[in-house]
Amino acid sequence: MKNARNVWESILKGLSRSERGLIILEEKGEKVYSPGELKEAAERAACGLVRAGVEPGDRVGIMAQTTPATVITFLGCWAAGAVAVPLPLPMRAVDPASFIEQSRRRLEKVGARLVTLPGSLMPMVGELGMGVRMIACEDLSSGGGLPPAPTASEDIALVQFTSGSTSEPRGVVLTHGNIMANARAIARKAKVTHRDRVISWMPLYHDMGLIGFLITALSYGTTLVLMSPQRFVSEPALWMRALSEHRATITGGPNFSYALSARVLEGGDAGDVDLSSLRLALNGAEPVDPEAMDGFVKVGAEYGLKPEVPYPVYGLAEATLAVTFPQPGKRYRVDHVSRSAIEEKGTASPAQPGDEGTRSLVSLGTPLESVTLRLVKEDGSEAGERELGEVCVSGPCVMRGYWGDDAATARCIKDGWLHTGDLGYLAGGELYLVGRIKDMVIIGGRNLFPEDVERCAERVSGMRKGNAVAFGITTRRGRERLVLVGETRLSCPDAARETARAVSEAVREEIGVPVREVILVPAGTLPKTSSGKKRRFLCRELYLGERLQAVARSGIPIYSG
């Protein structure tokens, strides 16, 4: 990546050192691109984009299904000097018209020249072509030489729309310099070399999948193996088998993927796999759950998994991707703190593990190279050791801003500091997160964090782990009350109602506050982002609008005052 002026040049330098290039696992077999073949395919796609009228700086929408043609289109986009705009695929059953409208709004917002997508998706999103020109990725290949695009580090490379977990999605504007600086910092902290073998199933429309794995892995010459998130979700054992067969050294995923993989390994569904080659398994797409990592380590030990492999990290799209990483080769650190001290005093006072009222939080490491971190209290002063504050970030990885939204940019970036909206503390120089400021619920003078309530609820038999959402509601009398919505697979109404009551009792006993109402909904209906994050604000709106598909309820509806 040294001396590279843009993302494409950094990838070219990485390919010159790569041993095997890119491997994409398909439904039947795998598609392999040697470094030279990948370079040639990307340049042909770039020529196809130029022939379609794309000029340097133009925005190109890419419906980011994990296929060979899509990956090549991303590379071709940067080779042509264009700006990639990844578009998510629906991970759950949604109204096709709504999905098309969301995609169209994003394309219109950035003024996209055209949108590319795998030809197989054309029939599904045909109406999208009424607002913008559509081209199948497979049709971009063409001959002819490609003149070097005059792209500099300060030019825009990517508009990455946020997940929409806490607000409506916004277009994060990232320059080539932003991406290269973050990729360089990731590689140095994680000690990435061309000898690494990286496997990812993370979506290419997610910053972790696109920047953390595709761009960084290719730029540092690793052998990169990709599989689609749809394949992982439909058959989780494939991930474990791929790690074993390709002797992977680095991989990644959110909490649920490790919890799911632990069940797969425990049940023997992955077969006789060998995980001894792994050195890093990144976890950072959502608040890190120590129980999920502990379970993965415990079961994985029987398959050669080393306890220092789980690698909890912190980042966000507005900082390109990564902000803090731990030191590789060491087991993840867990801090046990008093929940009441956090909620009532804003301090992370040490407590005994296992005691009632103790909260266990995972260290997310220290800032990456060139990243400066500080935590700011509500009064604007800097938080001290173990004092809670908003995580603020500065450095070359901080985004240029939100596309077409100066007001939102000004609220987020103040005097060069990115205000993340995440609340955390520093202990021994390491970062620990306690929750999102927007999600916090204040009841009886206590600052409650929904993650605590959700984890408690998900332990109740009949609840789907990772599929509960807690939020606050203000009653007609001006009091804030706690509501919880969770998924269940129970079809018997009586059993579901009993589970709802059990959830309410569990939260009251463990957290110490009453739940105004517990609503159980069918599996697969909880609103989530395209990357699988819980959409609390939308769930709250569905609740207030009485639009949840309730299987069972326990408590008093908020509408009664």
Secondary structure as UniProt FT lines:
FT   TURN            2..3
FT   HELIX           7..15
FT   TURN            16..17
FT   STRAND          22..25
FT   STRAND          30..33
FT   HELIX           35..51
FT   TURN            52..53
FT   TURN            56..57
FT   STRAND          59..63
FT   HELIX           68..79
FT   TURN            80..81
FT   STRAND          83..87
FT   HELIX           96..110
FT   STRAND          114..117
FT   HELIX           119..121
FT   TURN            122..125
FT   HELIX           126..130
FT   STRAND          134..136
FT   HELIX           137..139
FT   TURN            153..154
FT   STRAND          156..161
FT   STRAND          171..175
FT   HELIX           176..190
FT   TURN            194..195
FT   STRAND          197..200
FT   TURN            204..205
FT   HELIX           208..215
FT   HELIX           216..219
FT   TURN            220..221
FT   STRAND          223..226
FT   HELIX           229..234
FT   HELIX           237..245
FT   TURN            246..247
FT   STRAND          250..252
FT   HELIX           255..266
FT   TURN            267..270
FT   TURN            276..277
FT   STRAND          280..283
FT   HELIX           290..300
FT   HELIX           301..303
FT   TURN            307..308
FT   STRAND          310..312
FT   STRAND          314..315
FT   HELIX           317..319
FT   STRAND          322..325
FT   TURN            328..329
FT   STRAND          334..338
FT   HELIX           339..345
FT   TURN            353..354
FT   TURN            356..357
FT   STRAND          358..362
FT   STRAND          366..367
FT   TURN            369..370
FT   STRAND          372..376
FT   TURN            378..379
FT   TURN            385..386
FT   STRAND          389..394
FT   TURN            396..397
FT   STRAND          401..402
FT   TURN            403..404
FT   HELIX           406..412
FT   STRAND          413..414
FT   TURN            415..416
FT   STRAND          417..427
FT   TURN            428..429
FT   STRAND          430..436
FT   TURN            437..439
FT   STRAND          441..443
FT   TURN            444..445
FT   STRAND          446..448
FT   HELIX           450..458
FT   TURN            461..462
FT   STRAND          463..474
FT   TURN            476..477
FT   STRAND          480..488
FT   HELIX           493..510
FT   STRAND          517..522
FT   TURN            523..524
FT   TURN            530..531
FT   HELIX           536..544
FT   TURN            545..546
FT   STRAND          552..555
FT   HELIX           558..560
//
